[in-house]
Amino acid sequence: MKNLIDRYLYDVSRRLPEEMRADVERELRSNIEDMLPENPGQGDIEKVLTELGSPAKLAVRYNPRPRYLISPEFFDEYLMVLKIAGICLGALLAALAVFKIVFSDAGSTDIVSAVVSVIAGFIGGAFDGVVYAFFWVTIVFFCIEHFGGKKNARPWSPKYLPEVPANAKGLIRRGDAVARAIFSILFTALFLAGTLRQPPFIAWYETGAPTVALFDSQLVQRFLPFFVSMMALTLAVAMLKLVIGRWNIAVAAMHCLCGIIGAVIGVTFINNPGVFTGAFIARFAEKVQVTERAMSGYVGIAVTVLTVLIVVGAIGDIIATIDRTAKNYK
């Protein structure tokens, strides 16, 4: 019974500024106890909480600056849809902008200009996507609310109260989740742009211009569906983390699956015999004054080390994810 009151107080206080949560919680708990009879039962508590009404509405009355376009009844749903739409549309337009640059007919021979153009295209596309998502999601929720949404909204009941988090160890830092997704997608986009754009800027440079590509562009094109699918999976996992907000079995499983698939793609690609162009190896060998055979041996050692690092990194991430998830259930 007490747990129901705690859940109600938590649902109200989490919508308020940090500095006023404790005072509001004490005041509201006192009011609830005054409204309850002696030795209250579950039904008495549910009746009092129902009379107090939705925690979202109650939080507005306590907030000294209750300004909103979307009312509290719809705000949680609005925020969730906005996050999902913003990430999806932002990633989609960012990817389209990058691929437009990658497959353009002519590219800059200056590596700095090429990288800046890719990053600028990625950021510009992502920004446009977020702006479009904010505009259309806000318009849709405004129409739902002001043209019949309140009439069809379900009446609030204590059974809809969220559980009070047992601890903060299992919480997912949303900023970290978004930053990880952005870094992964941007890194993949830069790699694809640097290998598929003509001229490629991941290459051997002479007199400030690329002369020999490092990676075989035909091999990269064969792996292109896997790279794009990995970007989509990374985006899906980031959205799942934002929606759920805590490490649970489903989130941990998807996170680990994404890491395993990424490691398999990376290891398979880097261990392909034709991943590095023969012309690059020959030019590098000539520069450091060793035979091509010796240079191929050095490249093989580097590939082995990189493979070990990828596998160890994936295993370490899985162990850390399991640990975070286990702490959430303690």
Secondary structure, DSSP 8 states (H G I E B T S, - for coil): -HHHHHHHHHHHHTTS-GGGHHHHHHHHHHHHHHHS-SS--HHHHHHHHHHH--HHHHHHHH-SS---SS-HHHHHHHHHHHHHHHHHHHHHHHHHHHHHHHT-S---S-HHHHHHHHHHHHHHHHHHHHHHHHHHHHHHHHHHIIIIIHHHS----GGG-----S-STTB--HHHHHHHHHHHHHHHHHHHHHHHSSS-SSEEEETTEEEEESB-HHHHHHHHHHHHHHHHHHHHHHHHHHHH-B--HHHHHHHHHHHHHHHHHHHHHHTSTTSB-HHHHHHHHHHHT--HHHHHHHHHHHHHHHHHHHHHHHHHHHHHHHHHHHHHT-
